[in-house]
C-alpha cells in the first residue's frame, strides 16, 4: 500500500536503519543521504520516509510531503554551500529509476551540462 514501508525496498530499509547510509539530514518526514555512486562532487539523495513509487505518485497522494522533500533539497544545497544545483527525480525505468521509492538527486559542485544524458 502506498505510504507503507515495503519489505523489499532498499530505501525503506535505510529509513528503518537496517541498511547503513551516510545520512546528512533527517527530519520527521525525510532522510537525505550520500549516493553510493556519486555523479558529482555533491550527490545527495532525498527521500520521504513514507514509501511512494515515484515523484508523480508522491505528488498525487501527498502534496505536503512533496513540499517537504523539495524544502530538504534546498537545505542540503545550503549545507553543502552550493551556489547552484540540479534536482533530479527519475520516474520509470526508461528515465533511469532503479529504486522504486521516490528519491530526488541533489547534484552540484561541478558544471552540469544541458541537455543531460
Jmol script that loads the backbone (N, CA, C; Angstrom):
load data "model"
ATOM      1  N   UNK A   1       0.841  -1.178   0.000  1.00  0.00           N
ATOM      2  CA  UNK A   1       0.000   0.000   0.000  1.00  0.00           C
ATOM      3  C   UNK A   1       0.889   1.244   0.000  1.00  0.00           C
ATOM      4  N   UNK A   2       0.492   2.249  -0.751  1.00  0.00           N
ATOM      5  CA  UNK A   2       1.266   3.490  -0.837  1.00  0.00           C
ATOM      6  C   UNK A   2       1.429   4.094   0.546  1.00  0.00           C
ATOM      7  N   UNK A   3       2.608   4.592   0.794  1.00  0.00           N
ATOM      8  CA  UNK A   3       2.913   5.222   2.064  1.00  0.00           C
ATOM      9  C   UNK A   3       3.442   4.268   3.118  1.00  0.00           C
ATOM     10  N   UNK A   4       3.153   2.984   2.974  1.00  0.00           N
ATOM     11  CA  UNK A   4       3.579   1.978   3.950  1.00  0.00           C
ATOM     12  C   UNK A   4       4.962   1.433   3.590  1.00  0.00           C
ATOM     13  N   UNK A   5       5.808   1.147   4.590  1.00  0.00           N
ATOM     14  CA  UNK A   5       7.121   0.555   4.300  1.00  0.00           C
ATOM     15  C   UNK A   5       6.978  -0.751   3.523  1.00  0.00           C
ATOM     16  N   UNK A   6       7.899  -0.978   2.621  1.00  0.00           N
ATOM     17  CA  UNK A   6       7.919  -2.190   1.808  1.00  0.00           C
ATOM     18  C   UNK A   6       9.121  -3.037   2.216  1.00  0.00           C
ATOM     19  N   UNK A   7       8.889  -4.313   2.497  1.00  0.00           N
ATOM     20  CA  UNK A   7       9.948  -5.202   2.964  1.00  0.00           C
ATOM     21  C   UNK A   7      11.102  -5.340   1.982  1.00  0.00           C
ATOM     22  N   UNK A   8      10.814  -5.211   0.686  1.00  0.00           N
ATOM     23  CA  UNK A   8      11.838  -5.426  -0.332  1.00  0.00           C
ATOM     24  C   UNK A   8      12.447  -4.125  -0.862  1.00  0.00           C
ATOM     25  N   UNK A   9      12.195  -3.000  -0.175  1.00  0.00           N
ATOM     26  CA  UNK A   9      12.655  -1.695  -0.652  1.00  0.00           C
ATOM     27  C   UNK A   9      13.943  -1.265   0.059  1.00  0.00           C
ATOM     28  N   UNK A  10      14.984  -1.057  -0.724  1.00  0.00           N
ATOM     29  CA  UNK A  10      16.272  -0.607  -0.195  1.00  0.00           C
ATOM     30  C   UNK A  10      16.122   0.667   0.632  1.00  0.00           C
ATOM     31  N   UNK A  11      15.386   1.654   0.111  1.00  0.00           N
ATOM     32  CA  UNK A  11      15.283   2.928   0.811  1.00  0.00           C
ATOM     33  C   UNK A  11      14.418   2.824   2.057  1.00  0.00           C
ATOM     34  N   UNK A  12      13.418   1.971   2.061  1.00  0.00           N
ATOM     35  CA  UNK A  12      12.642   1.735   3.292  1.00  0.00           C
ATOM     36  C   UNK A  12      13.557   1.143   4.370  1.00  0.00           C
ATOM     37  N   UNK A  13      14.486   0.296   3.956  1.00  0.00           N
ATOM     38  CA  UNK A  13      15.439  -0.293   4.899  1.00  0.00           C
ATOM     39  C   UNK A  13      16.402   0.763   5.433  1.00  0.00           C
ATOM     40  N   UNK A  14      16.788   1.721   4.611  1.00  0.00           N
ATOM     41  CA  UNK A  14      17.622   2.834   5.094  1.00  0.00           C
ATOM     42  C   UNK A  14      16.836   3.657   6.107  1.00  0.00           C
ATOM     43  N   UNK A  15      15.575   3.956   5.813  1.00  0.00           N
ATOM     44  CA  UNK A  15      14.723   4.697   6.755  1.00  0.00           C
ATOM     45  C   UNK A  15      14.636   3.945   8.080  1.00  0.00           C
ATOM     46  N   UNK A  16      14.474   2.627   8.024  1.00  0.00           N
ATOM     47  CA  UNK A  16      14.338   1.809   9.231  1.00  0.00           C
ATOM     48  C   UNK A  16      15.658   1.631   9.976  1.00  0.00           C
ATOM     49  N   UNK A  17      16.782   1.955   9.311  1.00  0.00           N
ATOM     50  CA  UNK A  17      18.086   1.803   9.941  1.00  0.00           C
ATOM     51  C   UNK A  17      18.658   0.404   9.824  1.00  0.00           C
ATOM     52  N   UNK A  18      18.066  -0.456   8.998  1.00  0.00           N
ATOM     53  CA  UNK A  18      18.589  -1.816   8.851  1.00  0.00           C
ATOM     54  C   UNK A  18      19.659  -1.926   7.774  1.00  0.00           C
ATOM     55  N   UNK A  19      19.762  -0.905   6.924  1.00  0.00           N
ATOM     56  CA  UNK A  19      20.856  -0.794   5.955  1.00  0.00           C
ATOM     57  C   UNK A  19      21.535   0.542   6.220  1.00  0.00           C
ATOM     58  N   UNK A  20      22.868   0.549   6.353  1.00  0.00           N
ATOM     59  CA  UNK A  20      23.554   1.802   6.662  1.00  0.00           C
ATOM     60  C   UNK A  20      23.596   2.753   5.472  1.00  0.00           C
ATOM     61  N   UNK A  21      23.650   4.023   5.787  1.00  0.00           N
ATOM     62  CA  UNK A  21      23.816   5.081   4.790  1.00  0.00           C
ATOM     63  C   UNK A  21      24.499   6.249   5.484  1.00  0.00           C
ATOM     64  N   UNK A  22      25.153   7.081   4.682  1.00  0.00           N
ATOM     65  CA  UNK A  22      25.768   8.289   5.229  1.00  0.00           C
ATOM     66  C   UNK A  22      24.706   9.386   5.218  1.00  0.00           C
ATOM     67  N   UNK A  23      24.031   9.515   6.349  1.00  0.00           N
ATOM     68  CA  UNK A  23      22.933  10.465   6.495  1.00  0.00           C
ATOM     69  C   UNK A  23      23.511  11.872   6.657  1.00  0.00           C
ATOM     70  N   UNK A  24      23.000  12.817   5.875  1.00  0.00           N
ATOM     71  CA  UNK A  24      23.440  14.214   6.003  1.00  0.00           C
ATOM     72  C   UNK A  24      22.369  15.089   6.643  1.00  0.00           C
ATOM     73  N   UNK A  25      21.098  14.697   6.525  1.00  0.00           N
ATOM     74  CA  UNK A  25      19.990  15.416   7.163  1.00  0.00           C
ATOM     75  C   UNK A  25      18.859  14.427   7.397  1.00  0.00           C
ATOM     76  N   UNK A  26      18.103  14.697   8.454  1.00  0.00           N
ATOM     77  CA  UNK A  26      16.911  13.905   8.711  1.00  0.00           C
ATOM     78  C   UNK A  26      15.881  14.792   9.390  1.00  0.00           C
ATOM     79  N   UNK A  27      14.644  14.677   8.941  1.00  0.00           N
ATOM     80  CA  UNK A  27      13.526  15.381   9.560  1.00  0.00           C
ATOM     81  C   UNK A  27      12.496  14.340   9.978  1.00  0.00           C
ATOM     82  N   UNK A  28      11.376  14.794  10.478  1.00  0.00           N
ATOM     83  CA  UNK A  28      10.299  13.860  10.832  1.00  0.00           C
ATOM     84  C   UNK A  28       9.779  13.112   9.619  1.00  0.00           C
ATOM     85  N   UNK A  29       9.902  13.715   8.424  1.00  0.00           N
ATOM     86  CA  UNK A  29       9.291  13.133   7.227  1.00  0.00           C
ATOM     87  C   UNK A  29      10.267  12.726   6.133  1.00  0.00           C
ATOM     88  N   UNK A  30      11.542  13.138   6.235  1.00  0.00           N
ATOM     89  CA  UNK A  30      12.509  12.878   5.159  1.00  0.00           C
ATOM     90  C   UNK A  30      13.851  12.412   5.699  1.00  0.00           C
ATOM     91  N   UNK A  31      14.618  11.797   4.808  1.00  0.00           N
ATOM     92  CA  UNK A  31      16.011  11.432   5.083  1.00  0.00           C
ATOM     93  C   UNK A  31      16.821  11.836   3.853  1.00  0.00           C
ATOM     94  N   UNK A  32      17.980  12.433   4.081  1.00  0.00           N
ATOM     95  CA  UNK A  32      18.906  12.780   2.999  1.00  0.00           C
ATOM     96  C   UNK A  32      20.235  12.075   3.278  1.00  0.00           C
ATOM     97  N   UNK A  33      20.751  11.397   2.250  1.00  0.00           N
ATOM     98  CA  UNK A  33      21.989  10.641   2.428  1.00  0.00           C
ATOM     99  C   UNK A  33      22.814  10.674   1.148  1.00  0.00           C
ATOM    100  N   UNK A  34      24.108  10.454   1.295  1.00  0.00           N
ATOM    101  CA  UNK A  34      25.029  10.493   0.157  1.00  0.00           C
ATOM    102  C   UNK A  34      24.802   9.283  -0.760  1.00  0.00           C
ATOM    103  N   UNK A  35      24.833   9.545  -2.058  1.00  0.00           N
ATOM    104  CA  UNK A  35      24.698   8.486  -3.055  1.00  0.00           C
ATOM    105  C   UNK A  35      25.956   7.629  -3.025  1.00  0.00           C
ATOM    106  N   UNK A  36      25.793   6.307  -3.136  1.00  0.00           N
ATOM    107  CA  UNK A  36      26.964   5.423  -3.109  1.00  0.00           C
ATOM    108  C   UNK A  36      27.709   5.403  -4.438  1.00  0.00           C
ATOM    109  N   UNK A  37      27.118   5.981  -5.483  1.00  0.00           N
ATOM    110  CA  UNK A  37      27.757   6.072  -6.792  1.00  0.00           C
ATOM    111  C   UNK A  37      27.634   7.517  -7.281  1.00  0.00           C
ATOM    112  N   UNK A  38      28.359   8.432  -6.638  1.00  0.00           N
ATOM    113  CA  UNK A  38      28.152   9.854  -6.933  1.00  0.00           C
ATOM    114  C   UNK A  38      28.504  10.235  -8.368  1.00  0.00           C
ATOM    115  N   UNK A  39      27.651  11.098  -8.935  1.00  0.00           N
ATOM    116  CA  UNK A  39      27.845  11.597 -10.288  1.00  0.00           C
ATOM    117  C   UNK A  39      28.333  13.047 -10.306  1.00  0.00           C
ATOM    118  N   UNK A  40      28.574  13.600  -9.128  1.00  0.00           N
ATOM    119  CA  UNK A  40      29.082  14.966  -8.970  1.00  0.00           C
ATOM    120  C   UNK A  40      29.732  15.032  -7.597  1.00  0.00           C
ATOM    121  N   UNK A  41      30.563  16.062  -7.344  1.00  0.00           N
ATOM    122  CA  UNK A  41      31.185  16.184  -6.025  1.00  0.00           C
ATOM    123  C   UNK A  41      30.159  16.161  -4.885  1.00  0.00           C
ATOM    124  N   UNK A  42      29.011  16.783  -5.094  1.00  0.00           N
ATOM    125  CA  UNK A  42      27.895  16.633  -4.158  1.00  0.00           C
ATOM    126  C   UNK A  42      26.816  15.832  -4.874  1.00  0.00           C
ATOM    127  N   UNK A  43      26.457  14.716  -4.280  1.00  0.00           N
ATOM    128  CA  UNK A  43      25.366  13.879  -4.810  1.00  0.00           C
ATOM    129  C   UNK A  43      24.658  13.275  -3.606  1.00  0.00           C
ATOM    130  N   UNK A  44      23.556  13.902  -3.234  1.00  0.00           N
ATOM    131  CA  UNK A  44      22.785  13.503  -2.062  1.00  0.00           C
ATOM    132  C   UNK A  44      21.385  13.116  -2.524  1.00  0.00           C
ATOM    133  N   UNK A  45      20.885  12.016  -1.997  1.00  0.00           N
ATOM    134  CA  UNK A  45      19.523  11.584  -2.271  1.00  0.00           C
ATOM    135  C   UNK A  45      18.616  12.040  -1.139  1.00  0.00           C
ATOM    136  N   UNK A  46      17.447  12.525  -1.502  1.00  0.00           N
ATOM    137  CA  UNK A  46      16.451  12.931  -0.518  1.00  0.00           C
ATOM    138  C   UNK A  46      15.223  12.072  -0.742  1.00  0.00           C
ATOM    139  N   UNK A  47      14.779  11.405   0.324  1.00  0.00           N
ATOM    140  CA  UNK A  47      13.622  10.529   0.225  1.00  0.00           C
ATOM    141  C   UNK A  47      12.605  10.876   1.309  1.00  0.00           C
ATOM    142  N   UNK A  48      11.338  10.663   1.012  1.00  0.00           N
ATOM    143  CA  UNK A  48      10.354  10.717   2.090  1.00  0.00           C
ATOM    144  C   UNK A  48      10.470   9.421   2.893  1.00  0.00           C
ATOM    145  N   UNK A  49      10.178   9.496   4.170  1.00  0.00           N
ATOM    146  CA  UNK A  49      10.197   8.274   4.979  1.00  0.00           C
ATOM    147  C   UNK A  49       9.053   7.342   4.578  1.00  0.00           C
ATOM    148  N   UNK A  50       7.969   7.895   4.102  1.00  0.00           N
ATOM    149  CA  UNK A  50       6.856   7.087   3.602  1.00  0.00           C
ATOM    150  C   UNK A  50       7.197   6.589   2.204  1.00  0.00           C
ATOM    151  N   UNK A  51       6.757   5.382   1.898  1.00  0.00           N
ATOM    152  CA  UNK A  51       7.078   4.768   0.608  1.00  0.00           C
ATOM    153  C   UNK A  51       6.056   5.163  -0.465  1.00  0.00           C
ATOM    154  N   UNK A  52       6.564   5.794  -1.508  1.00  0.00           N
ATOM    155  CA  UNK A  52       5.812   6.045  -2.738  1.00  0.00           C
ATOM    156  C   UNK A  52       6.730   5.658  -3.876  1.00  0.00           C
ATOM    157  N   UNK A  53       6.175   5.078  -4.926  1.00  0.00           N
ATOM    158  CA  UNK A  53       6.985   4.517  -6.003  1.00  0.00           C
ATOM    159  C   UNK A  53       7.792   5.562  -6.756  1.00  0.00           C
ATOM    160  N   UNK A  54       7.198   6.731  -7.027  1.00  0.00           N
ATOM    161  CA  UNK A  54       7.903   7.738  -7.814  1.00  0.00           C
ATOM    162  C   UNK A  54       7.360   9.129  -7.482  1.00  0.00           C
ATOM    163  N   UNK A  55       7.946  10.133  -8.101  1.00  0.00           N
ATOM    164  CA  UNK A  55       7.588  11.519  -7.794  1.00  0.00           C
ATOM    165  C   UNK A  55       6.136  11.822  -8.130  1.00  0.00           C
ATOM    166  N   UNK A  56       5.640  11.277  -9.220  1.00  0.00           N
ATOM    167  CA  UNK A  56       4.249  11.523  -9.608  1.00  0.00           C
ATOM    168  C   UNK A  56       3.288  10.936  -8.584  1.00  0.00           C
ATOM    169  N   UNK A  57       3.564   9.723  -8.123  1.00  0.00           N
ATOM    170  CA  UNK A  57       2.708   9.090  -7.120  1.00  0.00           C
ATOM    171  C   UNK A  57       2.735   9.872  -5.809  1.00  0.00           C
ATOM    172  N   UNK A  58       3.904  10.334  -5.410  1.00  0.00           N
ATOM    173  CA  UNK A  58       4.019  11.131  -4.191  1.00  0.00           C
ATOM    174  C   UNK A  58       3.237  12.428  -4.313  1.00  0.00           C
ATOM    175  N   UNK A  59       3.415  13.136  -5.407  1.00  0.00           N
ATOM    176  CA  UNK A  59       2.738  14.420  -5.594  1.00  0.00           C
ATOM    177  C   UNK A  59       1.223  14.255  -5.582  1.00  0.00           C
ATOM    178  N   UNK A  60       0.721  13.188  -6.200  1.00  0.00           N
ATOM    179  CA  UNK A  60      -0.724  12.960  -6.238  1.00  0.00           C
ATOM    180  C   UNK A  60      -1.283  12.592  -4.870  1.00  0.00           C
ATOM    181  N   UNK A  61      -0.517  11.826  -4.105  1.00  0.00           N
ATOM    182  CA  UNK A  61      -1.017  11.319  -2.834  1.00  0.00           C
ATOM    183  C   UNK A  61      -0.803  12.270  -1.665  1.00  0.00           C
ATOM    184  N   UNK A  62       0.305  13.029  -1.685  1.00  0.00           N
ATOM    185  CA  UNK A  62       0.658  13.816  -0.502  1.00  0.00           C
ATOM    186  C   UNK A  62       1.451  15.064  -0.895  1.00  0.00           C
ATOM    187  N   UNK A  63       0.752  16.113  -1.344  1.00  0.00           N
ATOM    188  CA  UNK A  63       1.448  17.347  -1.742  1.00  0.00           C
ATOM    189  C   UNK A  63       2.295  17.955  -0.620  1.00  0.00           C
ATOM    190  N   UNK A  64       1.859  17.850   0.613  1.00  0.00           N
ATOM    191  CA  UNK A  64       2.637  18.423   1.721  1.00  0.00           C
ATOM    192  C   UNK A  64       3.968  17.690   1.887  1.00  0.00           C
ATOM    193  N   UNK A  65       3.954  16.378   1.757  1.00  0.00           N
ATOM    194  CA  UNK A  65       5.195  15.608   1.847  1.00  0.00           C
ATOM    195  C   UNK A  65       6.096  15.910   0.658  1.00  0.00           C
ATOM    196  N   UNK A  66       5.497  16.107  -0.510  1.00  0.00           N
ATOM    197  CA  UNK A  66       6.273  16.513  -1.689  1.00  0.00           C
ATOM    198  C   UNK A  66       7.009  17.816  -1.396  1.00  0.00           C
ATOM    199  N   UNK A  67       6.316  18.761  -0.785  1.00  0.00           N
ATOM    200  CA  UNK A  67       6.941  20.041  -0.425  1.00  0.00           C
ATOM    201  C   UNK A  67       8.058  19.839   0.586  1.00  0.00           C
ATOM    202  N   UNK A  68       7.897  18.913   1.527  1.00  0.00           N
ATOM    203  CA  UNK A  68       8.967  18.621   2.494  1.00  0.00           C
ATOM    204  C   UNK A  68      10.224  18.149   1.776  1.00  0.00           C
ATOM    205  N   UNK A  69      10.066  17.272   0.793  1.00  0.00           N
ATOM    206  CA  UNK A  69      11.212  16.760   0.037  1.00  0.00           C
ATOM    207  C   UNK A  69      11.911  17.908  -0.691  1.00  0.00           C
ATOM    208  N   UNK A  70      11.143  18.784  -1.312  1.00  0.00           N
ATOM    209  CA  UNK A  70      11.733  19.916  -2.034  1.00  0.00           C
ATOM    210  C   UNK A  70      12.429  20.886  -1.088  1.00  0.00           C
ATOM    211  N   UNK A  71      11.829  21.136   0.071  1.00  0.00           N
ATOM    212  CA  UNK A  71      12.471  22.013   1.060  1.00  0.00           C
ATOM    213  C   UNK A  71      13.807  21.428   1.511  1.00  0.00           C
ATOM    214  N   UNK A  72      13.834  20.133   1.700  1.00  0.00           N
ATOM    215  CA  UNK A  72      15.070  19.486   2.131  1.00  0.00           C
ATOM    216  C   UNK A  72      16.147  19.542   1.053  1.00  0.00           C
ATOM    217  N   UNK A  73      15.750  19.534  -0.208  1.00  0.00           N
ATOM    218  CA  UNK A  73      16.732  19.698  -1.286  1.00  0.00           C
ATOM    219  C   UNK A  73      17.454  21.025  -1.132  1.00  0.00           C
ATOM    220  N   UNK A  74      16.711  22.083  -0.870  1.00  0.00           N
ATOM    221  CA  UNK A  74      17.335  23.389  -0.666  1.00  0.00           C
ATOM    222  C   UNK A  74      18.191  23.404   0.595  1.00  0.00           C
ATOM    223  N   UNK A  75      17.730  22.758   1.653  1.00  0.00           N
ATOM    224  CA  UNK A  75      18.502  22.706   2.902  1.00  0.00           C
ATOM    225  C   UNK A  75      19.823  21.973   2.690  1.00  0.00           C
ATOM    226  N   UNK A  76      19.802  20.885   1.938  1.00  0.00           N
ATOM    227  CA  UNK A  76      21.037  20.167   1.623  1.00  0.00           C
ATOM    228  C   UNK A  76      21.964  21.063   0.809  1.00  0.00           C
ATOM    229  N   UNK A  77      21.437  21.717  -0.207  1.00  0.00           N
ATOM    230  CA  UNK A  77      22.257  22.614  -1.032  1.00  0.00           C
ATOM    231  C   UNK A  77      22.877  23.716  -0.184  1.00  0.00           C
ATOM    232  N   UNK A  78      22.105  24.258   0.745  1.00  0.00           N
ATOM    233  CA  UNK A  78      22.635  25.297   1.636  1.00  0.00           C
ATOM    234  C   UNK A  78      23.762  24.746   2.509  1.00  0.00           C
ATOM    235  N   UNK A  79      23.552  23.592   3.105  1.00  0.00           N
ATOM    236  CA  UNK A  79      24.581  22.997   3.971  1.00  0.00           C
ATOM    237  C   UNK A  79      25.834  22.616   3.193  1.00  0.00           C
ATOM    238  N   UNK A  80      25.654  22.220   1.944  1.00  0.00           N
ATOM    239  CA  UNK A  80      26.792  21.848   1.100  1.00  0.00           C
ATOM    240  C   UNK A  80      27.442  23.068   0.448  1.00  0.00           C
ATOM    241  N   UNK A  81      26.880  24.245   0.704  1.00  0.00           N
ATOM    242  CA  UNK A  81      27.380  25.515   0.178  1.00  0.00           C
ATOM    243  C   UNK A  81      27.403  25.528  -1.358  1.00  0.00           C
ATOM    244  N   UNK A  82      26.312  25.043  -1.944  1.00  0.00           N
ATOM    245  CA  UNK A  82      26.188  25.029  -3.400  1.00  0.00           C
ATOM    246  C   UNK A  82      25.553  26.327  -3.876  1.00  0.00           C
ATOM    247  N   UNK A  83      26.245  27.033  -4.770  1.00  0.00           N
ATOM    248  CA  UNK A  83      25.664  28.239  -5.371  1.00  0.00           C
ATOM    249  C   UNK A  83      24.519  27.876  -6.323  1.00  0.00           C
ATOM    250  N   UNK A  84      24.663  26.739  -6.970  1.00  0.00           N
ATOM    251  CA  UNK A  84      23.626  26.229  -7.855  1.00  0.00           C
ATOM    252  C   UNK A  84      23.669  24.712  -7.766  1.00  0.00           C
ATOM    253  N   UNK A  85      22.556  24.093  -8.114  1.00  0.00           N
ATOM    254  CA  UNK A  85      22.484  22.636  -8.059  1.00  0.00           C
ATOM    255  C   UNK A  85      21.385  22.161  -8.989  1.00  0.00           C
ATOM    256  N   UNK A  86      21.428  20.889  -9.271  1.00  0.00           N
ATOM    257  CA  UNK A  86      20.374  20.254 -10.065  1.00  0.00           C
ATOM    258  C   UNK A  86      19.627  19.292  -9.152  1.00  0.00           C
ATOM    259  N   UNK A  87      18.306  19.305  -9.263  1.00  0.00           N
ATOM    260  CA  UNK A  87      17.465  18.370  -8.526  1.00  0.00           C
ATOM    261  C   UNK A  87      16.773  17.484  -9.552  1.00  0.00           C
ATOM    262  N   UNK A  88      17.020  16.172  -9.482  1.00  0.00           N
ATOM    263  CA  UNK A  88      16.517  15.231 -10.482  1.00  0.00           C
ATOM    264  C   UNK A  88      15.670  14.157  -9.809  1.00  0.00           C
ATOM    265  N   UNK A  89      14.492  13.926 -10.387  1.00  0.00           N
ATOM    266  CA  UNK A  89      13.636  12.805  -9.996  1.00  0.00           C
ATOM    267  C   UNK A  89      13.469  11.918 -11.227  1.00  0.00           C
ATOM    268  N   UNK A  90      14.072  10.744 -11.231  1.00  0.00           N
ATOM    269  CA  UNK A  90      13.882   9.794 -12.320  1.00  0.00           C
ATOM    270  C   UNK A  90      12.583   9.042 -12.058  1.00  0.00           C
ATOM    271  N   UNK A  91      11.716   9.007 -13.051  1.00  0.00           N
ATOM    272  CA  UNK A  91      10.430   8.337 -12.892  1.00  0.00           C
ATOM    273  C   UNK A  91      10.273   7.312 -14.004  1.00  0.00           C
ATOM    274  N   UNK A  92      10.397   6.048 -13.634  1.00  0.00           N
ATOM    275  CA  UNK A  92      10.298   4.949 -14.587  1.00  0.00           C
ATOM    276  C   UNK A  92      11.658   4.450 -15.020  1.00  0.00           C
ATOM    277  N   UNK A  93      11.712   3.187 -15.419  1.00  0.00           N
ATOM    278  CA  UNK A  93      12.990   2.575 -15.796  1.00  0.00           C
ATOM    279  C   UNK A  93      13.608   3.245 -17.016  1.00  0.00           C
ATOM    280  N   UNK A  94      12.784   3.724 -17.949  1.00  0.00           N
ATOM    281  CA  UNK A  94      13.312   4.398 -19.130  1.00  0.00           C
ATOM    282  C   UNK A  94      14.007   5.706 -18.809  1.00  0.00           C
ATOM    283  N   UNK A  95      13.717   6.272 -17.655  1.00  0.00           N
ATOM    284  CA  UNK A  95      14.359   7.510 -17.214  1.00  0.00           C
ATOM    285  C   UNK A  95      15.505   7.240 -16.252  1.00  0.00           C
ATOM    286  N   UNK A  96      15.779   5.976 -15.976  1.00  0.00           N
ATOM    287  CA  UNK A  96      16.905   5.632 -15.116  1.00  0.00           C
ATOM    288  C   UNK A  96      16.541   5.317 -13.674  1.00  0.00           C
ATOM    289  N   UNK A  97      15.251   5.218 -13.345  1.00  0.00           N
ATOM    290  CA  UNK A  97      14.881   4.871 -11.967  1.00  0.00           C
ATOM    291  C   UNK A  97      15.214   3.412 -11.729  1.00  0.00           C
ATOM    292  N   UNK A  98      15.990   3.139 -10.678  1.00  0.00           N
ATOM    293  CA  UNK A  98      16.373   1.769 -10.354  1.00  0.00           C
ATOM    294  C   UNK A  98      15.897   1.343  -8.976  1.00  0.00           C
ATOM    295  N   UNK A  99      15.549   2.301  -8.125  1.00  0.00           N
ATOM    296  CA  UNK A  99      14.967   2.006  -6.815  1.00  0.00           C
ATOM    297  C   UNK A  99      13.560   2.576  -6.840  1.00  0.00           C
ATOM    298  N   UNK A 100      12.577   1.745  -6.547  1.00  0.00           N
ATOM    299  CA  UNK A 100      11.167   2.129  -6.699  1.00  0.00           C
ATOM    300  C   UNK A 100      10.615   2.721  -5.418  1.00  0.00           C
ATOM    301  N   UNK A 101      11.349   3.692  -4.885  1.00  0.00           N
ATOM    302  CA  UNK A 101      10.960   4.543  -3.753  1.00  0.00           C
ATOM    303  C   UNK A 101      11.391   5.935  -4.197  1.00  0.00           C
ATOM    304  N   UNK A 102      10.446   6.853  -4.279  1.00  0.00           N
ATOM    305  CA  UNK A 102      10.758   8.181  -4.807  1.00  0.00           C
ATOM    306  C   UNK A 102      11.988   8.762  -4.121  1.00  0.00           C
ATOM    307  N   UNK A 103      12.849   9.358  -4.940  1.00  0.00           N
ATOM    308  CA  UNK A 103      14.047  10.000  -4.398  1.00  0.00           C
ATOM    309  C   UNK A 103      14.500  11.099  -5.352  1.00  0.00           C
ATOM    310  N   UNK A 104      14.885  12.207  -4.755  1.00  0.00           N
ATOM    311  CA  UNK A 104      15.440  13.308  -5.516  1.00  0.00           C
ATOM    312  C   UNK A 104      16.947  13.299  -5.379  1.00  0.00           C
ATOM    313  N   UNK A 105      17.628  13.502  -6.493  1.00  0.00           N
ATOM    314  CA  UNK A 105      19.090  13.600  -6.501  1.00  0.00           C
ATOM    315  C   UNK A 105      19.465  15.076  -6.455  1.00  0.00           C
ATOM    316  N   UNK A 106      20.196  15.503  -5.440  1.00  0.00           N
ATOM    317  CA  UNK A 106      20.763  16.842  -5.397  1.00  0.00           C
ATOM    318  C   UNK A 106      22.191  16.714  -5.907  1.00  0.00           C
ATOM    319  N   UNK A 107      22.452  17.331  -7.066  1.00  0.00           N
ATOM    320  CA  UNK A 107      23.750  17.248  -7.719  1.00  0.00           C
ATOM    321  C   UNK A 107      24.361  18.638  -7.800  1.00  0.00           C
ATOM    322  N   UNK A 108      25.619  18.755  -7.442  1.00  0.00           N
ATOM    323  CA  UNK A 108      26.287  20.043  -7.541  1.00  0.00           C
ATOM    324  C   UNK A 108      27.773  19.924  -7.304  1.00  0.00           C
ATOM    325  N   UNK A 109      28.424  21.050  -7.327  1.00  0.00           N
ATOM    326  CA  UNK A 109      29.864  21.074  -7.096  1.00  0.00           C
ATOM    327  C   UNK A 109      30.685  21.004  -8.364  1.00  0.00           C
ATOM    328  N   UNK A 110      30.042  20.959  -9.514  1.00  0.00           N
ATOM    329  CA  UNK A 110      30.718  20.980 -10.816  1.00  0.00           C
ATOM    330  C   UNK A 110      29.711  21.532 -11.824  1.00  0.00           C
ATOM    331  N   UNK A 111      30.200  21.905 -12.986  1.00  0.00           N
ATOM    332  CA  UNK A 111      29.304  22.332 -14.041  1.00  0.00           C
ATOM    333  C   UNK A 111      28.421  21.167 -14.485  1.00  0.00           C
ATOM    334  N   UNK A 112      27.176  21.449 -14.726  1.00  0.00           N
ATOM    335  CA  UNK A 112      26.230  20.419 -15.161  1.00  0.00           C
ATOM    336  C   UNK A 112      25.684  20.842 -16.529  1.00  0.00           C
ATOM    337  N   UNK A 113      26.158  20.149 -17.564  1.00  0.00           N
ATOM    338  CA  UNK A 113      25.785  20.497 -18.939  1.00  0.00           C
ATOM    339  C   UNK A 113      24.302  20.262 -19.204  1.00  0.00           C
ATOM    340  N   UNK A 114      23.811  20.918 -20.229  1.00  0.00           N
ATOM    341  CA  UNK A 114      22.434  20.716 -20.670  1.00  0.00           C
ATOM    342  C   UNK A 114      22.448  20.486 -22.167  1.00  0.00           C
ATOM    343  N   UNK A 115      21.744  19.579 -22.716  1.00  0.00           N
ATOM    344  CA  UNK A 115      20.830  18.688 -22.003  1.00  0.00           C
ATOM    345  C   UNK A 115      21.579  17.563 -21.313  1.00  0.00           C
ATOM    346  N   UNK A 116      20.990  17.035 -20.234  1.00  0.00           N
ATOM    347  CA  UNK A 116      21.622  15.914 -19.537  1.00  0.00           C
ATOM    348  C   UNK A 116      21.478  14.642 -20.353  1.00  0.00           C
ATOM    349  N   UNK A 117      22.201  13.627 -19.945  1.00  0.00           N
ATOM    350  CA  UNK A 117      22.059  12.316 -20.586  1.00  0.00           C
ATOM    351  C   UNK A 117      23.041  12.147 -21.643  1.00  0.00           C
TER     352      UNK A 117
END
end "model"
wireframe off; spacefill off
backbone 0.3
color backbone group
